[in-house]
Amino acid sequence: MNKFLEDPRFAGIEPFEKRIWLSSPTMHGDEQRWVDTAIQTNWVSTVGENINEVEQQIAARLGVRYAVGLSCGTAALHLATKLAGEKLYGRARAHEGTLQGHRVFCSDMTFDASVNPVAYEDGTAVFIDTEPDTWNMDPVALEKAFELFPEGKLIVAAHLYGTPGKMDRIRRIAHEHSALIVEDAAEALGAQYRLNGRWTEAGALGDYNCISFNGNKIITGSTGGMFLTDSEEDAKKVRKWSTQSREPAPWYQHEELGYNYRMSNIIAGVIRGQLPYLEEHVAQKRAIYQRYREGFKDLPVRMNPFDEEKSRPIFWLSCLLIDEDAMAPQVRTDTACSYESVPGKSSPSEILAAMDAFNAEGRPIWKPMHLQPIYRDHPFVTRRGLSRGEDAGDVGADIFRRGLCLPSDNKMTPEQQDRIIDIIHRCFR
């Protein structure tokens, strides 16, 4: 029995007939045209007009010279990280990664696809704590990391939930230490950051930049990603690596390690059909965020923050952070959670369970990387220095404890969103 349907706090609320998703693909019909073209012309592999077109359109849209279509955002991040390692430390032997023996400063509160490529390349991720203003890499903690590990030369910075990090300060710190930046803009296609007085697109803010077209992203190909750069040499290198590093010979000649990472012309067809709707999707996501913010004004919660002067987020996901004094007890293990209902208070675990009971999908905030079992022995740096999360300076762990991602599907109607807002209000009764 669904206990929330029997709970008098939720009397009169009916479950949604159809699932309200966190963020599902939004198709328009144009996608079918370009997929059919690929099939009808027999260009279904890793070359074709669709790939050429989406690379040109994305490069023009983001203001970079080159875009390389890849099989997924993780592939883009891997090749960007590998390329940065090669630029910094030279080409590695086939059985070694380009970052072997080197530390890399990485965003802590992110999806693991941001940082796993460091491990692919045999490097050691040093996790940099989160700042509360945008929920992204803390520049103060990053400076502390360079004090602790002055040999560091690479930064992997992610833009959480479609909000750019403090890239002016991160770029300045990188310049001061002759470090390179891999920008993970997987969640932020369409977002902008004011850099040196000019609005710059997310995906054009680092030395090596990546975006994603995963099924839940603002523009989707079902999968797919891109590497973005102003360097023709770097674009050619990534394109070569992504097609098994074939040399220009009449046979299969290989002088360095390669990968099967190139985007297919069919996936590119879906993306090609999606791209004309980018601004529409962004506007819908922003409206969802504003409707939540207005609807929660009387609750002891805050929405995911951003710098209104320096950034134009896309709010890929709208998020909620419960005030400390309104937190009801909850307990989380590595794989399960429990909670207690307390009048006037609530918790992420209770709210997520309540929404699920009424057929709406939410999600916990990304669990910080330094708390993940696979990475618990890696260095973690807060503003105070090296930490294992025991002190009060662990900002990311606190956001994970008190925060959650709200249903942010751009097909959700205002009436459906109002019902979700009502459900969350009743959790605090």
Backbone torsions as a table, in degrees:
resi	resn	phi	psi	omega
1	MET	NA	137.8	178.4
2	ASN	-77.5	109.0	-173.8
3	LYS	-66.1	-26.7	-179.7
4	PHE	-70.3	-32.4	178.2
5	LEU	-69.8	-21.1	178.1
6	GLU	-96.1	-9.5	-177.3
7	ASP	-75.2	124.7	-178.0
8	PRO	-62.1	-19.7	176.6
9	ARG	-62.5	-26.7	-173.5
10	PHE	-109.4	18.4	-179.7
11	ALA	-58.2	133.6	177.2
12	GLY	92.8	-9.3	178.2
13	ILE	-94.3	128.6	178.6
14	GLU	-100.5	144.4	174.6
15	PRO	-61.8	151.7	175.3
16	PHE	-66.2	137.9	179.8
17	GLU	-65.8	-42.0	176.1
18	LYS	-114.9	145.9	-177.0
19	ARG	-57.7	132.6	171.2
20	ILE	-93.9	115.8	-171.3
21	TRP	-89.5	158.0	175.1
22	LEU	-60.4	-52.5	178.8
23	SER	-169.1	98.6	-175.8
24	SER	-106.2	163.4	178.8
25	PRO	-60.4	144.4	176.7
26	THR	-119.6	104.4	-177.9
27	MET	-93.4	150.8	-176.6
28	HIS	-122.1	-10.7	-179.3
29	GLY	105.2	-31.5	179.0
30	ASP	-64.6	-27.4	-179.1
31	GLU	-57.9	-39.4	-176.6
32	GLN	-62.2	-36.7	-178.6
33	ARG	-58.4	-46.3	-174.8
34	TRP	-79.3	-30.0	173.4
35	VAL	-65.9	-44.6	178.3
36	ASP	-61.5	-39.3	178.4
37	THR	-60.5	-43.1	178.4
38	ALA	-60.8	-43.0	-179.1
39	ILE	-69.7	-44.6	-177.4
40	GLN	-65.8	-32.3	179.6
41	THR	-90.8	-3.5	178.4
42	ASN	72.1	14.5	175.3
43	TRP	-94.7	83.1	-174.9
44	VAL	-113.6	-2.5	-177.0
45	SER	-96.0	-138.0	-170.0
46	THR	-101.4	22.5	170.2
47	VAL	-137.2	155.7	177.1
48	GLY	148.9	169.4	-175.8
49	GLU	-62.0	-38.0	-178.4
50	ASN	-61.8	-44.5	178.5
51	ILE	-61.2	-48.2	-179.7
52	ASN	-57.7	-42.5	-175.1
53	GLU	-69.2	-45.6	-177.5
54	VAL	-69.2	-33.1	175.2
55	GLU	-62.7	-44.2	-179.8
56	GLN	-66.4	-42.7	-177.7
57	GLN	-66.8	-43.0	-179.8
58	ILE	-66.6	-44.3	179.1
59	ALA	-58.5	-44.9	179.6
60	ALA	-65.9	-40.9	-178.3
61	ARG	-65.2	-37.6	-176.8
62	LEU	-94.4	-6.9	176.3
63	GLY	78.0	29.8	173.9
64	VAL	-113.4	164.2	-175.9
65	ARG	-83.2	-30.5	-173.4
66	TYR	-137.9	141.3	172.0
67	ALA	-132.3	135.8	-179.7
68	VAL	-118.4	116.0	-178.8
69	GLY	-74.3	128.9	-177.2
70	LEU	-128.0	171.1	-171.7
71	SER	-68.7	-26.5	180.0
72	CYS	-164.9	169.1	178.1
73	GLY	-64.5	-34.1	178.5
74	THR	-63.5	-38.6	176.0
75	ALA	-61.7	-41.7	178.0
76	ALA	-61.9	-44.8	179.7
77	LEU	-64.7	-39.0	179.2
78	HIS	-63.4	-49.3	-176.4
79	LEU	-70.1	-32.0	174.9
80	ALA	-64.7	-43.1	-179.8
81	THR	-67.9	-41.6	177.4
82	LYS	-61.9	-44.0	-179.4
83	LEU	-63.7	-42.8	177.9
84	ALA	-61.0	-43.1	178.4
85	GLY	-62.0	-39.8	178.9
86	GLU	-66.8	-40.0	178.6
87	LYS	-63.7	-37.6	-176.7
88	LEU	-80.5	-39.6	-167.9
89	TYR	-124.9	-0.6	178.4
90	GLY	93.1	166.3	-178.2
91	ARG	-68.1	135.8	179.0
92	ALA	-91.8	158.7	172.4
93	ARG	-69.0	161.5	-170.6
94	ALA	-59.4	-30.7	-177.0
95	HIS	-95.6	9.7	-179.6
96	GLU	-127.4	151.9	175.4
97	GLY	-88.2	159.7	-177.7
98	THR	-72.7	-11.6	-178.4
99	LEU	-108.9	13.8	-176.2
100	GLN	-56.9	124.7	178.9
101	GLY	83.5	5.8	-175.7
102	HIS	-119.7	147.5	177.3
103	ARG	-93.3	145.1	-180.0
104	VAL	-130.1	130.6	-178.2
105	PHE	-86.3	118.8	-170.7
106	CYS	-125.2	147.2	169.5
107	SER	-55.0	139.3	-176.9
108	ASP	-91.3	-42.5	-177.9
109	MET	-97.5	94.0	-175.6
110	THR	-163.5	173.6	171.4
111	PHE	-74.7	149.3	-172.9
112	ASP	-67.7	-15.0	176.1
113	ALA	-61.4	-23.3	177.8
114	SER	-65.3	-39.0	-168.1
115	VAL	-110.2	-19.7	179.6
116	ASN	-56.9	-35.6	178.4
117	PRO	-58.6	-26.1	175.1
118	VAL	-62.6	-42.2	176.6
119	ALA	-68.3	-39.1	177.1
120	TYR	-53.8	-36.2	-176.9
121	GLU	-96.6	17.2	172.7
122	ASP	68.5	20.8	176.0
123	GLY	-92.3	174.9	177.3
124	THR	-115.5	117.2	177.7
125	ALA	-74.0	132.4	170.4
126	VAL	-109.4	115.6	-171.7
127	PHE	-86.3	130.9	-177.3
128	ILE	-103.3	127.1	-175.3
129	ASP	-60.8	167.4	-174.5
130	THR	-95.6	143.6	174.6
131	GLU	-97.5	150.0	-172.1
132	PRO	-77.9	-11.9	-174.0
133	ASP	-77.2	-30.8	179.7
134	THR	-135.7	-3.4	-177.0
135	TRP	65.8	30.3	178.9
136	ASN	-119.4	-175.6	-178.4
137	MET	-52.0	130.9	-177.9
138	ASP	-83.6	115.1	179.2
139	PRO	-60.3	-32.6	178.6
140	VAL	-65.3	-44.6	176.8
141	ALA	-65.5	-34.6	177.7
142	LEU	-63.9	-42.4	176.4
143	GLU	-61.5	-40.8	177.0
144	LYS	-61.0	-38.1	179.0
145	ALA	-63.2	-39.9	177.8
146	PHE	-67.3	-30.9	174.3
147	GLU	-65.7	-41.4	-177.7
148	LEU	-76.1	-36.8	-176.5
149	PHE	-130.0	72.2	-174.0
150	PRO	-64.0	-14.9	178.9
151	GLU	-77.2	-9.8	-178.9
152	GLY	-61.4	137.4	-176.9
153	LYS	-134.4	4.2	-177.5
154	LEU	-138.2	137.1	179.2
155	ILE	-122.8	131.9	172.8
156	VAL	-114.1	108.7	-173.9
157	ALA	-116.6	124.5	179.9
158	ALA	-104.8	149.3	174.8
159	HIS	-100.2	108.9	-171.1
160	LEU	-75.9	127.1	172.5
161	TYR	56.7	26.0	176.0
162	GLY	92.0	10.7	178.1
163	THR	-111.4	120.3	-180.0
164	PRO	-63.9	146.0	173.4
165	GLY	-76.1	-176.5	-178.5
166	LYS	-81.2	73.8	-168.9
167	MET	-72.4	-24.6	176.8
168	ASP	-63.3	-45.2	-179.7
169	ARG	-71.8	-39.7	178.7
170	ILE	-64.2	-41.5	177.8
171	ARG	-64.6	-40.3	179.2
172	ARG	-64.2	-42.7	177.8
173	ILE	-63.0	-43.6	178.4
174	ALA	-58.5	-44.8	-179.7
175	HIS	-62.0	-41.7	-178.4
176	GLU	-63.6	-27.2	-177.7
177	HIS	-110.2	13.3	-179.8
178	SER	52.3	41.4	-179.0
179	ALA	-102.5	157.5	176.9
180	LEU	-103.5	157.6	-179.2
181	ILE	-122.5	125.6	165.0
182	VAL	-95.5	118.3	-179.1
183	GLU	-96.5	118.1	174.9
184	ASP	-95.2	96.7	178.7
185	ALA	-104.8	28.9	-176.7
186	ALA	-56.0	-37.0	-176.1
187	GLU	-96.7	5.6	-165.6
188	ALA	-128.9	20.0	177.4
189	LEU	-59.7	123.1	-177.9
190	GLY	103.3	-14.6	177.3
191	ALA	-78.6	158.5	-179.8
192	GLN	-135.0	153.8	177.6
193	TYR	-134.7	136.8	-178.6
194	ARG	-82.5	107.7	-175.6
195	LEU	-121.2	120.2	-178.3
196	ASN	54.1	40.5	176.8
197	GLY	79.6	5.4	-176.9
198	ARG	-128.2	137.1	177.2
199	TRP	-73.4	120.7	-178.0
200	THR	-117.8	140.4	-176.9
201	GLU	-74.3	140.6	166.5
202	ALA	-59.4	134.3	-171.2
203	GLY	102.6	-1.1	176.9
204	ALA	-136.1	26.0	-172.6
205	LEU	-110.0	-6.4	-179.6
206	GLY	-118.0	-170.6	174.1
207	ASP	-82.7	-33.3	178.0
208	TYR	-135.4	121.6	-166.3
209	ASN	-123.8	145.9	-173.3
210	CYS	-138.4	143.2	172.5
211	ILE	-132.4	165.9	-176.8
212	SER	-127.0	147.3	172.8
213	PHE	-119.8	32.6	177.8
214	ASN	-56.9	163.0	-174.0
215	GLY	-58.6	-25.1	-178.7
216	ASN	-100.0	4.4	-176.2
217	LYS	-82.4	171.9	-172.5
218	ILE	-64.5	-32.7	169.5
219	ILE	-127.2	131.9	-174.0
220	THR	-128.6	151.4	168.8
221	GLY	-118.2	13.8	-165.5
222	SER	81.9	-36.9	170.4
223	THR	-153.4	-168.9	179.4
224	GLY	111.5	155.5	176.7
225	GLY	-160.2	176.2	178.7
226	MET	-144.6	144.1	168.9
227	PHE	-98.8	133.5	-173.1
228	LEU	-124.9	135.8	-176.1
229	THR	-160.9	162.1	170.7
230	ASP	-99.7	-0.6	-176.3
231	SER	-99.8	118.3	176.8
232	GLU	-63.0	-38.5	179.3
233	GLU	-61.3	-44.1	180.0
234	ASP	-66.9	-40.5	178.9
235	ALA	-61.8	-43.3	179.5
236	LYS	-64.6	-39.0	-179.4
237	LYS	-64.9	-45.9	-179.9
238	VAL	-66.0	-39.9	178.2
239	ARG	-63.0	-39.8	178.2
240	LYS	-65.1	-50.5	179.7
241	TRP	-56.6	-37.2	-174.0
242	SER	-72.9	-12.0	178.7
243	THR	-118.9	43.5	174.3
244	GLN	65.4	21.4	172.5
245	SER	54.6	44.0	176.0
246	ARG	-70.8	137.0	175.9
247	GLU	-90.1	157.7	179.0
248	PRO	-74.5	77.1	179.7
249	ALA	-132.6	160.4	-179.6
250	PRO	-72.4	-5.3	175.3
251	TRP	-127.8	179.9	178.7
252	TYR	-79.1	103.4	-177.9
253	GLN	-114.0	130.0	-176.2
254	HIS	-131.8	122.6	179.0
255	GLU	-111.3	-9.1	177.3
256	GLU	-151.8	164.9	-176.2
257	LEU	-65.8	138.9	179.1
258	GLY	-129.2	176.3	-174.8
259	TYR	-143.2	156.4	175.1
260	ASN	-95.7	71.7	-170.2
261	TYR	-115.4	3.6	-174.0
262	ARG	-74.0	145.6	175.6
263	MET	-68.2	143.2	175.8
264	SER	-86.0	155.9	-179.3
265	ASN	-68.7	-23.9	177.0
266	ILE	-72.9	-47.9	176.3
267	ILE	-58.6	-42.5	178.5
268	ALA	-61.5	-31.1	177.3
269	GLY	-65.0	-40.7	176.8
270	VAL	-62.6	-45.9	-179.9
271	ILE	-62.5	-40.5	-179.6
272	ARG	-59.9	-39.1	177.9
273	GLY	-72.0	-25.0	-179.0
274	GLN	-81.1	-35.6	-168.5
275	LEU	-55.2	-37.0	179.0
276	PRO	-62.6	-13.1	-176.0
277	TYR	-104.5	9.9	-177.4
278	LEU	-57.6	-49.8	-177.3
279	GLU	-64.3	-36.3	177.8
280	GLU	-64.0	-43.8	179.1
281	HIS	-64.1	-41.9	179.0
282	VAL	-61.6	-44.9	179.7
283	ALA	-60.9	-39.4	179.0
284	GLN	-65.8	-42.4	178.9
285	LYS	-64.4	-40.2	179.1
286	ARG	-66.4	-37.2	178.1
287	ALA	-66.0	-38.3	177.3
288	ILE	-61.5	-45.7	179.4
289	TYR	-59.8	-46.7	-177.9
290	GLN	-65.5	-36.6	179.4
291	ARG	-67.1	-39.7	174.9
292	TYR	-63.6	-46.1	-176.2
293	ARG	-60.8	-40.4	177.6
294	GLU	-68.0	-40.5	-176.5
295	GLY	-70.6	-20.3	-177.5
296	PHE	-104.1	10.7	-174.9
297	LYS	-59.1	-28.6	-177.1
298	ASP	-96.6	8.1	178.4
299	LEU	-105.4	156.7	177.9
300	PRO	-81.1	60.3	-177.9
301	VAL	-140.4	163.7	173.1
302	ARG	-133.0	153.1	175.9
303	MET	-86.4	164.8	177.0
304	ASN	-57.7	129.7	-169.5
305	PRO	-86.0	165.3	175.1
306	PHE	-158.2	160.3	178.2
307	ASP	-87.2	107.3	-174.3
308	GLU	-67.5	-23.6	-179.8
309	GLU	-84.3	-30.3	-171.6
310	LYS	-113.0	-8.0	-177.0
311	SER	-139.1	150.6	173.0
312	ARG	-123.0	86.7	-177.2
313	PRO	-69.1	162.9	173.1
314	ILE	-101.0	-11.1	-178.5
315	PHE	51.5	52.7	175.6
316	TRP	-48.4	-46.3	170.4
317	LEU	-125.0	132.1	170.8
318	SER	-83.7	137.4	-175.7
319	CYS	-129.4	161.8	-176.7
320	LEU	-131.9	137.5	177.2
321	LEU	-123.2	121.3	-177.9
322	ILE	-81.7	135.0	176.5
323	ASP	-59.5	146.9	-176.6
324	GLU	-56.6	-43.8	-176.4
325	ASP	-76.0	-3.1	176.5
326	ALA	-109.2	9.8	-179.7
327	MET	-81.4	123.0	171.5
328	ALA	-84.2	157.7	-178.4
329	PRO	-61.5	137.7	170.5
330	GLN	-146.0	152.5	178.7
331	VAL	-130.0	131.9	177.7
332	ARG	-123.6	133.9	166.6
333	THR	-98.8	-168.4	178.0
334	ASP	-67.4	-23.4	-172.8
335	THR	-134.0	0.8	-177.0
336	ALA	-149.3	167.8	179.7
337	CYS	-146.7	158.5	171.4
338	SER	-142.9	160.6	-176.2
339	TYR	-152.0	165.9	178.2
340	GLU	-124.1	135.5	176.1
341	SER	-84.7	127.3	-178.7
342	VAL	-130.7	127.7	179.9
343	PRO	-54.6	132.3	178.2
344	GLY	82.2	-3.6	-179.1
345	LYS	-132.9	168.5	173.7
346	SER	-158.8	-177.3	-179.6
347	SER	-145.6	160.4	175.6
348	PRO	-55.9	-39.8	-178.6
349	SER	-62.4	-41.5	179.7
350	GLU	-68.7	-44.7	-178.1
351	ILE	-63.2	-43.2	178.7
352	LEU	-63.3	-40.2	178.1
353	ALA	-66.0	-39.7	179.6
354	ALA	-65.2	-46.2	179.0
355	MET	-61.7	-42.2	179.0
356	ASP	-62.1	-37.5	179.5
357	ALA	-62.0	-30.2	179.1
358	PHE	-99.7	14.9	171.2
359	ASN	74.5	40.4	173.8
360	ALA	-127.5	136.9	-175.0
361	GLU	-94.8	126.8	167.9
362	GLY	-121.8	-172.1	-178.7
363	ARG	-158.2	144.7	170.7
364	PRO	-62.1	156.5	170.1
365	ILE	-59.1	152.5	176.3
366	TRP	-50.8	126.8	174.6
367	LYS	-70.4	126.4	-176.8
368	PRO	-54.2	145.7	-176.1
369	MET	-62.9	-34.1	-177.1
370	HIS	-70.4	-12.7	175.9
371	LEU	-95.3	-5.9	-180.0
372	GLN	-76.2	136.0	-178.4
373	PRO	-52.4	-37.3	-176.8
374	ILE	-66.6	-25.1	-173.6
375	TYR	-118.4	12.6	-173.8
376	ARG	-67.1	-17.0	178.1
377	ASP	-94.3	6.3	179.9
378	HIS	-88.5	153.5	178.2
379	PRO	-63.2	143.6	176.6
380	PHE	-132.2	126.0	-172.6
381	VAL	-118.7	125.0	172.6
382	THR	-106.6	-176.5	176.5
383	ARG	-60.5	-25.0	-178.4
384	ARG	-85.4	-14.0	-177.7
385	GLY	123.4	-157.2	179.4
386	LEU	-63.2	137.6	-176.2
387	SER	-148.5	155.7	169.5
388	ARG	-111.7	15.2	175.9
389	GLY	90.2	3.6	-178.9
390	GLU	-76.4	-22.9	-175.6
391	ASP	-93.4	172.5	-175.5
392	ALA	-75.8	-1.7	-177.5
393	GLY	-84.7	2.4	-178.0
394	ASP	-84.1	88.5	-174.6
395	VAL	-68.3	-43.2	-177.7
396	GLY	-61.1	-41.6	179.2
397	ALA	-64.3	-35.0	179.2
398	ASP	-69.4	-40.4	176.8
399	ILE	-64.8	-41.8	176.6
400	PHE	-59.7	-40.0	-177.7
401	ARG	-68.0	-38.8	-172.0
402	ARG	-105.4	-4.1	-171.8
403	GLY	-112.1	162.7	174.4
404	LEU	-154.3	158.0	176.1
405	CYS	-95.7	133.7	-176.8
406	LEU	-93.9	157.7	172.3
407	PRO	-54.3	122.8	-173.4
408	SER	-130.2	24.6	-177.7
409	ASP	-69.4	130.1	-175.1
410	ASN	-76.9	2.1	171.4
411	LYS	-97.7	-3.0	177.0
412	MET	-67.4	132.1	-179.6
413	THR	-82.2	159.8	175.1
414	PRO	-57.2	-36.1	179.1
415	GLU	-65.9	-40.5	176.8
416	GLN	-66.3	-41.2	178.6
417	GLN	-65.0	-38.2	177.0
418	ASP	-60.3	-36.6	178.7
419	ARG	-67.8	-38.4	176.5
420	ILE	-64.1	-42.3	177.3
421	ILE	-60.7	-40.2	178.7
422	ASP	-64.4	-43.5	178.3
423	ILE	-57.3	-44.3	-178.0
424	ILE	-68.3	-38.6	174.6
425	HIS	-56.6	-43.5	-175.5
426	ARG	-71.0	-21.2	174.1
427	CYS	-64.5	-24.9	-178.9
428	PHE	-92.0	3.2	179.8
429	ARG	-76.5	NA	NA
